[in-house]
Amino acid sequence: MWRFLTPDVSSLAGRALAQGGIFLLALLFLGGGGLSAWHLGGAPLWDAWRSRDWPPVTAIMEDVSLSHMGAQGVRVSVLYRYPWEGQTFWGRRYGLHVWTDNADAQRAAYADLLFRRRTRAWVNPRHPEEALLNRDIHGSVVLMALPALGAVALGGVLFWAAGVGAWRNVRVWRRRHRKPGGAGQNPGV
């Protein structure tokens, strides 16, 4: 049983199995790190860029609560309505950081919105059902994307190493399985 878990990497099959494991580990680092980097840094920065020209409107606060999200800290939950071109829309998005946010900023937002009846919301004029109440970028959250980018880089290195090893295995396999007498060469037609 332990022989299966610790393959003999001196054999071609053992090296291929080890390189397959490295390839899967590389995919895990690339996917997980890339997803984390996007949610922590990319998406908030992209939404800040997109919302820079959104017009402000007056929103009526319907509900404000603070929920505890376990490892992600706390999150302010809002429900508000706002007018846009004669229609009333409902919004639930507070800020740019959707995945995780600074817990102190969330508590301060809760305290600020708790007794407010009206506040300002920014509305996407192309899609008026999309709005948000706060366009602040929290640097502490965006900086957490740097270790995630490090995981992406590590995944890239592992992917490259698995590819180089696989290419080496292909060359070794071809060398071992050549037919004697120069098979594969044109005998001179």
N, C-alpha and C positions, 0 to 999 in steps of 0.2 A: 504494500500500500504506500509506504513512504517513497518508494522508487518512482511512483507516478507523480507524487508531489514535488520531488526533487529530481528533475530529468537530468540525464547524462548529457551535458552540453558539448561533449567531445564528439558526439555523433551528429550527423546531419539532421536527423529527426529531432534530436534534443535541442539543437540550436534553433530549428524552425519553431518548436514549441515555446522556447524562451523568447524568441523574437515576436511571436504572436502575443505573448503576455505583455511584452514591452509596448507593442502596438496598441493593445487594449488600454493599458495604463496611459499612453499618450493621448488616446481619444478621450479618456476620462478627464485628464488635465486640460486638454484643449476645450472640450465642451463645458465642463464645470467652471473653469476659469473664465472662459469667454462669456458665458451667461452671467456670471457674477459681475464681471467688469462692465457689461452692458447695463445691468440693473442698478449697479451702484454709481457708476459715473457717466456712462454713455447716454442712457435714457433721460436722466435729469438735465444734462447739458443740452441734449437735443430738444427737449420740451421747453427749456428756457429760451433757446434760439427761436423756436417756432412761435412762442407766445409773446415775443418782444413787441409785436405790432397789434396784439389783440386789444380791442377797445374795452375800457372798464364800464361796468354797469352797476347799479345798486341792487344788491341781493338781499332777500329777506331770509333770515335764519329761522329754520324750523326745528332743528335738533342739533345738539352738540353733545358728544360723549367722549370719554377717554377709555380706551380698551387696552388691557395688558396683553401683549403679544408673545409672552414667553421670552425666548432668546432675542427676539427682535426689539424688546423694550416695550414702549407704549406707542399708541397711535391715536391721534385725534380723528374721530369720525364725525362728519358733518352731513347735514341735509339742508339744502337751501333752494329757493326758487328765485328766478330772475327773468326779467322781461327782455325779449329781443324781437324787434320788428313786429310788435303787436301780439306776439305769442308768449306764453309763459313756459319756461323750461325748468326742470329740476336738476340739481347737481349734487354729487356726493364727493367730488374730488377736492381735497384741501390744497395740496401743494405739488411741487415737482417730483418729490421723492416718493414713489409709489411703493417700492419694495421694502425698504427699511429707511429710517430717518433718525435724526438726532433726538434722543429722548427728552432732553431739556427744552429743545425748540418745540417739541410736541406738547409738553406740559405748559409752556408759555402761551402757545396758540390756544390751548384749551381755556386757560385762565382769561385770555383776551376775548375769546368768542362767547364765553359762557353766559354773560349778561347782555350781550349785544342783540339788538333786534335787526339792525341793518348793517351791512358791510359791503365792501367792494369785491366784485368778481370780475375776472377777465374772461371774455367770451371769444371763442374762435369764430370769426365771421363766416367762414366757409362751412363750418359744421357747428351751428349754434348750440347743439346738444352737448358740446364739449366746453367746459369752463373749469376754472380753478380760482381759489381764493388767495393763494400766496405764490409768488414767483421767486422766492429766495432760494438760492443754492447754498446748501450746507457743506462747506469745505471738508469737514471731518468725515462725512459720508462719502464724498467723491474721492477723497484720498484713500479710502478703503479699497478702491478699485485698483490701486497699484500692486498690492500683493496678488490680486486676481490676475493682473497682467503678467506678473511673475510666473504664476501657474501656467498661463498660456505659453509663455516662452519655454518653460520646462517641458511642456507637452510637445512643443515644436522640436526641441532638441531630441526628445525620446522618439518622436515620429521619424526624424531624420536618421537616428541611430538604428531603428528597426528597419528602415528602408535600405540603408547601407549594408546591414547584416543580411537582409533577404537577398540583395543583389549578389553578395558574396556567396551565399548558399546556392543560388542559381548557377553561378559560374563553376562552383565546385561540382555540382550535380552534372552539369554538361560535360565537364572534363572526365568525370568517372564513367559516363555513359556514352562516350564516343566509340564509334565502331573502329576496330583496328584496321589499319591499311588506308587511313586518310579518308574515311567515309565523309561525305559532305563536300568533297572537293570535286571539281570537274576533271575527269580523267583525260581530258584533251580530245575534244571532238573534231 
